Amino acid sequence: MRKAGFDVTTQNVTDVPAARKATGMPEKFGSCHTAKVGGYAIEGHVPAADVQRLLKEKPKAIGLAVPGMPQGSPGMETNHPQPYDTLLVMPDGSYKVFAKH
């Protein structure tokens, strides 16, 4: 995220589900990283380009999520990437595909 121009502050927490809940992101979209940017929750290995698009388009949403830890997502680079989707999580907890990777 830093390489994409984001100012990143990290904070280790002992209760990841509680930290996720504080952002408004439903647990069912959980992953290993939780962030806040521009009033949105970002959950998991979301590509920087997707976050940049989110901030440009400004949809009414909780934020973006890449549940789990898909191989080939940012930080999970591998010679055998798997397809994955970035989800746009709506205020009612529903979602739609924001980007396919």
Phi and psi in degrees as GROMACS dihedral restraints (atoms count N, CA, C in turn):
[ dihedral_restraints ]
;  ai    aj    ak    al  type     phi  dphi    fc
    3     4     5     6     1   -61.0    20    10
    4     5     6     7     1   -42.8    20    10
    6     7     8     9     1   -61.6    20    10
    7     8     9    10     1   -24.4    20    10
    9    10    11    12     1   -89.7    20    10
   10    11    12    13     1     3.2    20    10
   12    13    14    15     1    97.8    20    10
   13    14    15    16     1     5.9    20    10
   15    16    17    18     1   -83.4    20    10
   16    17    18    19     1   141.7    20    10
   18    19    20    21     1   -85.6    20    10
   19    20    21    22     1   113.6    20    10
   21    22    23    24     1  -109.8    20    10
   22    23    24    25     1   129.7    20    10
   24    25    26    27     1  -120.2    20    10
   25    26    27    28     1   125.0    20    10
   27    28    29    30     1  -100.8    20    10
   28    29    30    31     1   148.4    20    10
   30    31    32    33     1  -144.8    20    10
   31    32    33    34     1   117.6    20    10
   33    34    35    36     1   -79.3    20    10
   34    35    36    37     1   136.6    20    10
   36    37    38    39     1  -124.7    20    10
   37    38    39    40     1   154.9    20    10
   39    40    41    42     1   -92.9    20    10
   40    41    42    43     1   -19.3    20    10
   42    43    44    45     1  -122.7    20    10
   43    44    45    46     1    87.0    20    10
   45    46    47    48     1   -62.6    20    10
   46    47    48    49     1   -45.2    20    10
   48    49    50    51     1   -58.3    20    10
   49    50    51    52     1   -37.6    20    10
   51    52    53    54     1   -67.1    20    10
   52    53    54    55     1   -39.7    20    10
   54    55    56    57     1   -64.4    20    10
   55    56    57    58     1   -40.8    20    10
   57    58    59    60     1   -63.7    20    10
   58    59    60    61     1   -46.3    20    10
   60    61    62    63     1   -58.6    20    10
   61    62    63    64     1   -37.4    20    10
   63    64    65    66     1   -63.4    20    10
   64    65    66    67     1   -23.9    20    10
   66    67    68    69     1   -85.1    20    10
   67    68    69    70     1   -12.4    20    10
   69    70    71    72     1    92.5    20    10
   70    71    72    73     1    -0.7    20    10
   72    73    74    75     1   -78.5    20    10
   73    74    75    76     1   123.1    20    10
   75    76    77    78     1   -60.7    20    10
   76    77    78    79     1   144.5    20    10
   78    79    80    81     1   -58.1    20    10
   79    80    81    82     1   -31.9    20    10
   81    82    83    84     1   -63.0    20    10
   82    83    84    85     1   -15.6    20    10
   84    85    86    87     1   -99.2    20    10
   85    86    87    88     1    10.6    20    10
   87    88    89    90     1   -60.1    20    10
   88    89    90    91     1   149.6    20    10
   90    91    92    93     1  -148.0    20    10
   91    92    93    94     1  -153.0    20    10
   93    94    95    96     1  -100.2    20    10
   94    95    96    97     1   -12.2    20    10
   96    97    98    99     1  -130.7    20    10
   97    98    99   100     1   138.3    20    10
   99   100   101   102     1  -130.4    20    10
  100   101   102   103     1   135.5    20    10
  102   103   104   105     1  -141.8    20    10
  103   104   105   106     1   163.4    20    10
  105   106   107   108     1  -124.2    20    10
  106   107   108   109     1   134.5    20    10
  108   109   110   111     1  -150.6    20    10
  109   110   111   112     1   127.9    20    10
  111   112   113   114     1    56.5    20    10
  112   113   114   115     1    30.2    20    10
  114   115   116   117     1    84.5    20    10
  115   116   117   118     1     1.2    20    10
  117   118   119   120     1  -107.2    20    10
  118   119   120   121     1   151.7    20    10
  120   121   122   123     1   -90.4    20    10
  121   122   123   124     1   139.1    20    10
  123   124   125   126     1  -124.1    20    10
  124   125   126   127     1   121.4    20    10
  126   127   128   129     1  -121.8    20    10
  127   128   129   130     1   121.7    20    10
  129   130   131   132     1    90.8    20    10
  130   131   132   133     1  -161.2    20    10
  132   133   134   135     1   -87.5    20    10
  133   134   135   136     1    66.7    20    10
  135   136   137   138     1   -83.2    20    10
  136   137   138   139     1   128.4    20    10
  138   139   140   141     1   -61.4    20    10
  139   140   141   142     1   143.5    20    10
  141   142   143   144     1   -57.3    20    10
  142   143   144   145     1   -38.0    20    10
  144   145   146   147     1   -61.7    20    10
  145   146   147   148     1   -34.3    20    10
  147   148   149   150     1   -68.7    20    10
  148   149   150   151     1   -39.9    20    10
  150   151   152   153     1   -65.7    20    10
  151   152   153   154     1   -42.1    20    10
  153   154   155   156     1   -61.2    20    10
  154   155   156   157     1   -42.2    20    10
  156   157   158   159     1   -63.6    20    10
  157   158   159   160     1   -43.2    20    10
  159   160   161   162     1   -56.2    20    10
  160   161   162   163     1   -47.7    20    10
  162   163   164   165     1   -67.0    20    10
  163   164   165   166     1   -29.2    20    10
  165   166   167   168     1   -76.4    20    10
  166   167   168   169     1   -44.5    20    10
  168   169   170   171     1   -80.7    20    10
  169   170   171   172     1   -29.4    20    10
  171   172   173   174     1    52.2    20    10
  172   173   174   175     1    54.4    20    10
  174   175   176   177     1   -71.6    20    10
  175   176   177   178     1   159.1    20    10
  177   178   179   180     1   -78.5    20    10
  178   179   180   181     1   103.5    20    10
  180   181   182   183     1  -159.4    20    10
  181   182   183   184     1   163.1    20    10
  183   184   185   186     1   -71.8    20    10
  184   185   186   187     1   -43.3    20    10
  186   187   188   189     1   157.7    20    10
  187   188   189   190     1  -154.7    20    10
  189   190   191   192     1  -114.5    20    10
  190   191   192   193     1   148.7    20    10
  192   193   194   195     1  -143.6    20    10
  193   194   195   196     1   141.9    20    10
  195   196   197   198     1  -123.1    20    10
  196   197   198   199     1    90.7    20    10
  198   199   200   201     1   -61.3    20    10
  199   200   201   202     1   149.6    20    10
  201   202   203   204     1    72.9    20    10
  202   203   204   205     1  -156.4    20    10
  204   205   206   207     1  -137.6    20    10
  205   206   207   208     1    70.8    20    10
  207   208   209   210     1   -64.0    20    10
  208   209   210   211     1   135.8    20    10
  210   211   212   213     1   -63.8    20    10
  211   212   213   214     1   128.1    20    10
  213   214   215   216     1   103.3    20    10
  214   215   216   217     1   -12.3    20    10
  216   217   218   219     1   -76.1    20    10
  217   218   219   220     1   164.4    20    10
  219   220   221   222     1   -55.4    20    10
  220   221   222   223     1   128.7    20    10
  222   223   224   225     1    88.5    20    10
  223   224   225   226     1    -9.6    20    10
  225   226   227   228     1  -123.8    20    10
  226   227   228   229     1    34.8    20    10
  228   229   230   231     1   -59.8    20    10
  229   230   231   232     1   143.7    20    10
  231   232   233   234     1  -158.4    20    10
  232   233   234   235     1   163.0    20    10
  234   235   236   237     1   -76.2    20    10
  235   236   237   238     1   -10.5    20    10
  237   238   239   240     1  -127.4    20    10
  238   239   240   241     1    67.0    20    10
  240   241   242   243     1   -66.7    20    10
  241   242   243   244     1   152.5    20    10
  243   244   245   246     1  -112.9    20    10
  244   245   246   247     1   148.1    20    10
  246   247   248   249     1   -64.6    20    10
  247   248   249   250     1   145.7    20    10
  249   250   251   252     1  -152.6    20    10
  250   251   252   253     1   162.3    20    10
  252   253   254   255     1  -115.6    20    10
  253   254   255   256     1   145.7    20    10
  255   256   257   258     1   -94.6    20    10
  256   257   258   259     1   127.8    20    10
  258   259   260   261     1  -102.1    20    10
  259   260   261   262     1   139.1    20    10
  261   262   263   264     1   -93.9    20    10
  262   263   264   265     1   114.3    20    10
  264   265   266   267     1   -93.3    20    10
  265   266   267   268     1   122.4    20    10
  267   268   269   270     1   -86.6    20    10
  268   269   270   271     1   162.0    20    10
  270   271   272   273     1   -58.1    20    10
  271   272   273   274     1   -26.1    20    10
  273   274   275   276     1   -87.8    20    10
  274   275   276   277     1     4.0    20    10
  276   277   278   279     1    91.3    20    10
  277   278   279   280     1    -6.6    20    10
  279   280   281   282     1   -77.4    20    10
  280   281   282   283     1   176.5    20    10
  282   283   284   285     1  -150.1    20    10
  283   284   285   286     1   162.9    20    10
  285   286   287   288     1  -140.6    20    10
  286   287   288   289     1   158.2    20    10
  288   289   290   291     1   -71.4    20    10
  289   290   291   292     1   124.8    20    10
  291   292   293   294     1   -93.2    20    10
  292   293   294   295     1   -38.4    20    10
  294   295   296   297     1  -155.3    20    10
  295   296   297   298     1   146.7    20    10
  297   298   299   300     1  -108.6    20    10
  298   299   300   301     1   137.6    20    10
